[in-house]
Amino acid sequence: MTLNELVQAMRTDLGDTDSELFADTALERCVIRAIYPVAQDTGQTIRMVNGEIVPAPDGAIAEVLLLLAESYACAIMRGKAANAINISSGDKRVDRSAQAKHWADLEAD
């Protein structure tokens, strides 16, 4: 899988097919951050060369890379959600206090 294919797979897994939650650069950074630990844990030689992952991960390696990158993406959203405020107006209320916890729970999975 190429870097772009991994980012698209992440968008699908994270429910962000419309690119509303994450910028491409944020998801690319999550994948790049995941390369070194996955390479160390699996004994594979994986690195970035000219913006692409070499060798292109496939099968179980790609899935492990995706899982770790998605965990990093959840950490980003947990940080964003931690600053969300609750809104109330009259009889309407938007409670965002649990958003950070939900992203943390996804990160832990």
Secondary structure, 3 states (H helix, E strand, C coil): CCHHHHHHHHHHHHCCCCCCCCCHHHHHHHHHHHHHHHHHHHCCCCEEECCEEECCCCHHHHHHHHHHHHHHHHHHHHHHHCCCCCEEECCEEECCCCHHHHHHHHHHC
